[in-house]
Amino acid sequence: MECSTVDTTKARFKALPLQFRFLNTGDIEELKLLCKSCFPLDYPHYWFTLITSDCRFYSLAAMLNGKIVGMLVAEVKCKCQVQYEHDSDILASSFGPDTPVAYILSLGVHPLYRRKGIATELFQKLMTEMSTGTTLVKVKAIYLHVLATNLSAIRFYLGLNFQRWRYLKSYYVIDGQFCDGFSYVLYTNGGRPPWSYSELIANTASALQDLQPCKITVRFMSWIISYFTALLPGCPKVVSPTLHKANCRVL
Ligand SMILES: CC(C)(COP(=O)(O)OP(=O)(O)OC[C@H]1O[C@@H](n2cnc3c(N)ncnc32)[C@H](O)[C@@H]1OP(=O)(O)O)[C@@H](O)C(=O)NCCC(=O)NCCS
């Protein structure tokens, strides 16, 4: 009985009359307050201008009674534009440099409205956008960075089937202190990580095919035979092209 009361309450909370719309420059001051309540670092003013005016960004607001209670900002970029050191290898090598991926720059819900499904709704909107491809291309992976200590966000992303990609030592600087982070990835629209078993087998098979091991063996054997034949008195000397290049002397 108690259980059903809890479930009903939760369902009631989650059925908020939310509305969603894209952010615009008129939202900047309200956004600054929201971000202050959500993140441990201050974003510069130009960041707010950028995310509210540049069409590269998918910047969505969750509105409740005319107030912004949640925001999600994502950027679609090509695989080749992914920050090299940390995330450049999130996709299998079979995906070319122009493959689109999405980076979640920011996701925050006002503290008073958390655990009511608002971030999930915002994320679902992003996913719908990306799988229908109306305003965004069909990205193969969605990735993000999160503070290693931000357990609520990590639980939230794990619940959406994100997988941990990398431990990012001293990735953030907060109040002059280095803090560690993680990157998380969700594969979408047929995207996949490098070196899955099937790719490993396919790559090995294709590498072997390129090397043509049978031919190598035949070539090596014929060189061995020529080499030892040359040692016999009266035969011409044979020099391996490789050894010759390396400036080695052959008898
Ligand atoms: C992380 C954050 C965006 C989640 O927003 P939210 O609207 O509360 O999330 P939802 O209500 O959609 O939660 C969905 C599920 O995520 C998990 N979850 C979310 N917050 C959680 C928490 N504090 N502890 C444990 N699990 C949590 C739960 O499984 C939850 O489902 P449930 O409520 O049915 O158990 C919000 O806590 C936030 O704004 N945090 C500060 C900013 C931040 O850290 N952003 C992410 C930076 S990468």
PDBQT file of the ligand as one rigid body, heavy atoms in Angstrom, charges set to zero:
ROOT
HETATM    1  C1  LIG A 301      22.383  15.476 -13.049  1.00  0.00    +0.000 C 
HETATM    2  C2  LIG A 301      21.091  16.261 -13.205  1.00  0.00    +0.000 C 
HETATM    3  C3  LIG A 301      21.127  17.037 -14.510  1.00  0.00    +0.000 C 
HETATM    4  C4  LIG A 301      19.910  15.292 -13.190  1.00  0.00    +0.000 C 
HETATM    5  O1  LIG A 301      18.721  16.047 -13.410  1.00  0.00    +0.000 OA
HETATM    6  P1  LIG A 301      17.270  15.520 -12.941  1.00  0.00    +0.000 P 
HETATM    7  O2  LIG A 301      16.241  16.301 -13.649  1.00  0.00    +0.000 OA
HETATM    8  O3  LIG A 301      17.226  15.530 -11.457  1.00  0.00    +0.000 OA
HETATM    9  O4  LIG A 301      17.325  14.034 -13.464  1.00  0.00    +0.000 OA
HETATM   10  P2  LIG A 301      16.055  13.039 -13.656  1.00  0.00    +0.000 P 
HETATM   11  O5  LIG A 301      14.977  13.423 -12.700  1.00  0.00    +0.000 OA
HETATM   12  O6  LIG A 301      15.712  13.020 -15.085  1.00  0.00    +0.000 OA
HETATM   13  O7  LIG A 301      16.708  11.680 -13.189  1.00  0.00    +0.000 OA
HETATM   14  C5  LIG A 301      16.670  10.505 -13.958  1.00  0.00    +0.000 C 
HETATM   15  C6  LIG A 301      17.368   9.408 -13.216  1.00  0.00    +0.000 C 
HETATM   16  O8  LIG A 301      18.749   9.720 -13.038  1.00  0.00    +0.000 OA
HETATM   17  C7  LIG A 301      19.194   9.209 -11.758  1.00  0.00    +0.000 C 
HETATM   18  N1  LIG A 301      19.526  10.305 -10.860  1.00  0.00    +0.000 N 
HETATM   19  C8  LIG A 301      19.366  11.620 -11.104  1.00  0.00    +0.000 A 
HETATM   20  N2  LIG A 301      19.810  12.329 -10.025  1.00  0.00    +0.000 NA
HETATM   21  C9  LIG A 301      20.256  11.425  -9.137  1.00  0.00    +0.000 A 
HETATM   22  C10 LIG A 301      20.828  11.539  -7.837  1.00  0.00    +0.000 A 
HETATM   23  N3  LIG A 301      21.041  12.716  -7.227  1.00  0.00    +0.000 N 
HETATM   24  N4  LIG A 301      21.183  10.410  -7.192  1.00  0.00    +0.000 NA
HETATM   25  C11 LIG A 301      20.992   9.187  -7.773  1.00  0.00    +0.000 A 
HETATM   26  N5  LIG A 301      20.431   9.016  -8.983  1.00  0.00    +0.000 NA
HETATM   27  C12 LIG A 301      20.080  10.128  -9.670  1.00  0.00    +0.000 A 
HETATM   28  C13 LIG A 301      18.007   8.448 -11.200  1.00  0.00    +0.000 C 
HETATM   29  O9  LIG A 301      18.090   7.119 -11.657  1.00  0.00    +0.000 OA
HETATM   30  C14 LIG A 301      16.840   9.175 -11.834  1.00  0.00    +0.000 C 
HETATM   31  O10 LIG A 301      15.679   8.375 -11.912  1.00  0.00    +0.000 OA
HETATM   32  P3  LIG A 301      14.680   8.275 -10.620  1.00  0.00    +0.000 P 
HETATM   33  O11 LIG A 301      14.464   9.666 -10.133  1.00  0.00    +0.000 OA
HETATM   34  O12 LIG A 301      13.445   7.649 -11.194  1.00  0.00    +0.000 OA
HETATM   35  O13 LIG A 301      15.414   7.419  -9.625  1.00  0.00    +0.000 OA
HETATM   36  C15 LIG A 301      20.903  17.250 -11.995  1.00  0.00    +0.000 C 
HETATM   37  O14 LIG A 301      21.142  16.537 -10.799  1.00  0.00    +0.000 OA
HETATM   38  C16 LIG A 301      21.782  18.465 -12.045  1.00  0.00    +0.000 C 
HETATM   39  O15 LIG A 301      21.432  19.485 -12.626  1.00  0.00    +0.000 OA
HETATM   40  N6  LIG A 301      22.973  18.381 -11.397  1.00  0.00    +0.000 N 
HETATM   41  C17 LIG A 301      23.895  19.517 -11.363  1.00  0.00    +0.000 C 
HETATM   42  C18 LIG A 301      24.486  19.799 -12.712  1.00  0.00    +0.000 C 
HETATM   43  C19 LIG A 301      25.239  18.587 -13.235  1.00  0.00    +0.000 C 
HETATM   44  O16 LIG A 301      25.921  17.895 -12.515  1.00  0.00    +0.000 OA
HETATM   45  N7  LIG A 301      25.116  18.367 -14.549  1.00  0.00    +0.000 N 
HETATM   46  C20 LIG A 301      25.777  17.311 -15.241  1.00  0.00    +0.000 C 
HETATM   47  C21 LIG A 301      27.134  17.753 -15.611  1.00  0.00    +0.000 C 
HETATM   48  S1  LIG A 301      27.850  16.670 -16.777  1.00  0.00    +0.000 SA
ENDROOT
TORSDOF 0
